[in-house]
Amino acid sequence: MRILPNVLVLVLASLTGVLAAQQPVTEPPTVLEGPQTAGATPVRRAEPLQASLMSNDTVLRMHQAGLADDLILQTIVNQPGKYDTTPDALIALKQAGLSDPILAAMTNKARRQITGTPPAEVQLSPVNEIGVYFKDKNGQWQPMESEAVHVKSGGFVKSTLTRNIIKEDRNGVVAGREASLLLPRPIEFLIYTPDGVTASEYELVRFRLNTKDREFRVLTGGVIHSTGGAQRDDVPISTTKVGPRAWTFRLASDTPGAEYGILPPGTGNVTNGGKIYTFAISE
């Protein structure tokens, strides 16, 4: 019979399929990092996580969400970021309400990315409203109240005799003989200035007492701080910058007891009338 060879072919084909099915399936070798202990279970290398970069938009959204400046600053310093610090971009952020310390932190971070130079530490002001402050016994900054300054002219005869070459003196006058704020020595003050103003434009003056008011001279013969008389009421101070728009200065324990005032520039200049932050030191 001739069917036997066909049967053998079928049997061999079946055996071949069974043997092929029993062969283990091998996978590509796993890439491992570092030395491996014999018998250790292979571990696949994890893909690195991609951290999202901080940007102008991120900072703006944090501000609009009501996050405090301190938290935003810490995030800018500690998180990777890429910032647009061109003048137009900074102006847009400023108009959106971001503070100068935040803009400075973004600029410093961008500068470090370009030059590799470590950014300067961002210093935060302990206050954030324009004004003059004193440190209380608990070490807290307290705002000082201001009083109105009125202008009183003097030296009419001198001005007339010199045909106005030497102009009239201008004195600042504050109503009442005493300030409501009495401070013990030593005293530490903080000045938080408007944009574009430095502490050197402020003056500490010592009042001369009249019957019903306090008076000081800031303009003599048309010259501010002239040796002819303006400096007699001016008390020199040395200020230290402690943050954007913030300066401190100190009056020592040997400061004479008297009535004093801190005169701001601009609208606070007594040549036009304005305000002065007043306090007293007891004798």
ZIJO-V209742 format. One record per residue. N is the residue number from 0. RES is the residue in three letters. PHI is phi in degrees with one decimal (999 if undefined). Layout:
[[N | RES | PHI] [N | RES | PHI]]
This chain:
[[0 | MET | 999] [1 | ARG | -101.7] [2 | ILE | -83.5] [3 | LEU | -61.9] [4 | PRO | -58.1] [5 | ASN | -65.2] [6 | VAL | -65.4] [7 | LEU | -63.8] [8 | VAL | -61.7] [9 | LEU | -65.2] [10 | VAL | -64.1] [11 | LEU | -63.0] [12 | ALA | -63.7] [13 | SER | -65.5] [14 | LEU | -63.3] [15 | THR | -62.4] [16 | GLY | -65.8] [17 | VAL | -66.4] [18 | LEU | -63.1] [19 | ALA | -66.3] [20 | ALA | -68.6] [21 | GLN | -84.7] [22 | GLN | -71.9] [23 | PRO | -65.5] [24 | VAL | -87.8] [25 | THR | -99.1] [26 | GLU | -106.6] [27 | PRO | -59.7] [28 | PRO | -60.7] [29 | THR | -80.7] [30 | VAL | -81.0] [31 | LEU | -112.0] [32 | GLU | -109.0] [33 | GLY | 79.5] [34 | PRO | -67.5] [35 | GLN | -113.5] [36 | THR | -80.1] [37 | ALA | -59.9] [38 | GLY | 84.9] [39 | ALA | -71.8] [40 | THR | -73.8] [41 | PRO | -59.8] [42 | VAL | -119.3] [43 | ARG | -73.1] [44 | ARG | -72.5] [45 | ALA | -75.9] [46 | GLU | -74.3] [47 | PRO | -65.1] [48 | LEU | -77.9] [49 | GLN | -92.0] [50 | ALA | -78.0] [51 | SER | -75.7] [52 | LEU | -85.4] [53 | MET | -68.5] [54 | SER | -149.2] [55 | ASN | -55.8] [56 | ASP | -65.2] [57 | THR | -62.5] [58 | VAL | -62.2] [59 | LEU | -63.4] [60 | ARG | -67.0] [61 | MET | -63.3] [62 | HIS | -64.0] [63 | GLN | -66.9] [64 | ALA | -79.5] [65 | GLY | 90.8] [66 | LEU | -69.7] [67 | ALA | -68.4] [68 | ASP | -58.4] [69 | ASP | -58.5] [70 | LEU | -68.2] [71 | ILE | -63.4] [72 | LEU | -62.6] [73 | GLN | -61.7] [74 | THR | -66.0] [75 | ILE | -61.4] [76 | VAL | -70.2] [77 | ASN | -93.1] [78 | GLN | -103.2] [79 | PRO | -65.8] [80 | GLY | -158.1] [81 | LYS | -134.7] [82 | TYR | -118.2] [83 | ASP | -92.7] [84 | THR | -114.4] [85 | THR | -68.3] [86 | PRO | -53.4] [87 | ASP | -63.4] [88 | ALA | -67.2] [89 | LEU | -66.2] [90 | ILE | -62.3] [91 | ALA | -63.3] [92 | LEU | -67.8] [93 | LYS | -63.3] [94 | GLN | -66.5] [95 | ALA | -81.5] [96 | GLY | 107.4] [97 | LEU | -73.9] [98 | SER | -81.5] [99 | ASP | -61.5] [100 | PRO | -59.5] [101 | ILE | -67.9] [102 | LEU | -62.9] [103 | ALA | -66.2] [104 | ALA | -65.2] [105 | MET | -64.1] [106 | THR | -64.5] [107 | ASN | -63.4] [108 | LYS | -66.2] [109 | ALA | -65.6] [110 | ARG | -64.5] [111 | ARG | -65.3] [112 | GLN | -66.4] [113 | ILE | -82.8] [114 | THR | -103.8] [115 | GLY | 78.3] [116 | THR | -82.3] [117 | PRO | -59.7] [118 | PRO | -71.4] [119 | ALA | -68.1] [120 | GLU | -64.3] [121 | VAL | -83.7] [122 | GLN | -98.6] [123 | LEU | -96.2] [124 | SER | -75.5] [125 | PRO | -69.8] [126 | VAL | -131.2] [127 | ASN | -139.6] [128 | GLU | -125.5] [129 | ILE | -61.0] [130 | GLY | 157.2] [131 | VAL | -120.1] [132 | TYR | -130.0] [133 | PHE | -124.6] [134 | LYS | -91.8] [135 | ASP | -81.9] [136 | LYS | -66.9] [137 | ASN | -93.1] [138 | GLY | 79.8] [139 | GLN | -101.7] [140 | TRP | -81.1] [141 | GLN | -115.4] [142 | PRO | -70.3] [143 | MET | -97.1] [144 | GLU | -81.2] [145 | SER | -106.5] [146 | GLU | -122.9] [147 | ALA | -74.3] [148 | VAL | -109.3] [149 | HIS | -113.8] [150 | VAL | -101.1] [151 | LYS | -125.2] [152 | SER | -89.9] [153 | GLY | -142.2] [154 | GLY | 74.6] [155 | PHE | -63.0] [156 | VAL | -64.3] [157 | LYS | -60.3] [158 | SER | -66.5] [159 | THR | -69.3] [160 | LEU | -65.1] [161 | THR | -97.2] [162 | ARG | 53.3] [163 | ASN | 67.3] [164 | ILE | -65.2] [165 | ILE | -99.2] [166 | LYS | -81.5] [167 | GLU | -66.9] [168 | ASP | -73.5] [169 | ARG | -121.2] [170 | ASN | -114.9] [171 | GLY | -91.6] [172 | VAL | -126.4] [173 | VAL | -120.9] [174 | ALA | -64.6] [175 | GLY | 86.3] [176 | ARG | -90.7] [177 | GLU | -137.3] [178 | ALA | -81.4] [179 | SER | -77.0] [180 | LEU | -101.7] [181 | LEU | -110.5] [182 | LEU | -117.0] [183 | PRO | -83.9] [184 | ARG | -84.3] [185 | PRO | -71.0] [186 | ILE | -128.5] [187 | GLU | -113.8] [188 | PHE | -116.4] [189 | LEU | -132.4] [190 | ILE | -113.0] [191 | TYR | -108.0] [192 | THR | -94.4] [193 | PRO | -68.7] [194 | ASP | -57.9] [195 | GLY | 81.9] [196 | VAL | -117.6] [197 | THR | -112.5] [198 | ALA | -66.6] [199 | SER | -65.0] [200 | GLU | -85.6] [201 | TYR | -92.7] [202 | GLU | -127.1] [203 | LEU | -99.2] [204 | VAL | -121.0] [205 | ARG | -108.7] [206 | PHE | -75.5] [207 | ARG | -103.8] [208 | LEU | -89.0] [209 | ASN | -108.7] [210 | THR | -62.3] [211 | LYS | -125.1] [212 | ASP | -154.3] [213 | ARG | -115.7] [214 | GLU | -135.5] [215 | PHE | -148.1] [216 | ARG | -109.0] [217 | VAL | -122.9] [218 | LEU | -139.1] [219 | THR | -123.2] [220 | GLY | 60.8] [221 | GLY | 82.3] [222 | VAL | -120.5] [223 | ILE | -70.5] [224 | HIS | 60.0] [225 | SER | -71.7] [226 | THR | -71.3] [227 | GLY | -72.5] [228 | GLY | 168.7] [229 | ALA | -65.4] [230 | GLN | -74.5] [231 | ARG | -66.9] [232 | ASP | -107.5] [233 | ASP | -92.8] [234 | VAL | -109.3] [235 | PRO | -64.4] [236 | ILE | -134.1] [237 | SER | -118.4] [238 | THR | -101.0] [239 | THR | -125.6] [240 | LYS | -76.2] [241 | VAL | -117.7] [242 | GLY | 170.1] [243 | PRO | -57.0] [244 | ARG | 66.0] [245 | ALA | -127.2] [246 | TRP | -132.9] [247 | THR | -121.1] [248 | PHE | -149.6] [249 | ARG | -134.6] [250 | LEU | -104.9] [251 | ALA | -75.5] [252 | SER | -67.2] [253 | ASP | -93.9] [254 | THR | -64.5] [255 | PRO | -60.6] [256 | GLY | -70.8] [257 | ALA | -176.9] [258 | GLU | -95.9] [259 | TYR | -129.1] [260 | GLY | -149.6] [261 | ILE | -110.1] [262 | LEU | -98.1] [263 | PRO | -79.5] [264 | PRO | -81.0] [265 | GLY | 66.6] [266 | THR | -66.7] [267 | GLY | -86.2] [268 | ASN | -73.5] [269 | VAL | -70.0] [270 | THR | -65.2] [271 | ASN | -116.1] [272 | GLY | 85.9] [273 | GLY | 168.6] [274 | LYS | -136.9] [275 | ILE | -149.3] [276 | TYR | -89.0] [277 | THR | -112.2] [278 | PHE | -159.1] [279 | ALA | -129.2] [280 | ILE | -118.8] [281 | SER | -72.4] [282 | GLU | -66.8]]
